[in-house]
Amino acid sequence: MKAVYTFIDEHTGKDYVLLPKIREVQSALGAIVITFDNGDKKSFAVDNLKQELERLIITIDAYYADLKK
């Protein structure tokens, strides 16, 4: 499994996030908010918030499941 997650932000276009650097994921005001391991936060405005958040969580789970193998 790749360690890079890609999605389309309404404002900035294509964004890439390194999965091992994510500490926390949440949704707020129609955006996905990611807190990184150094404490920085970034919000991503996406078209379909619930679906994109679910896809991100599934991808994170799969990434760490692959590491345990």
Buried (B, 14 or more C-beta within 10 A) or exposed (E): EEEEBEBEBEEEEEBEBEBEEBEEBEBEEEBBBBBBEEEEEBBBBBEEBEEBBEBBEEBBEEBEEEEEE
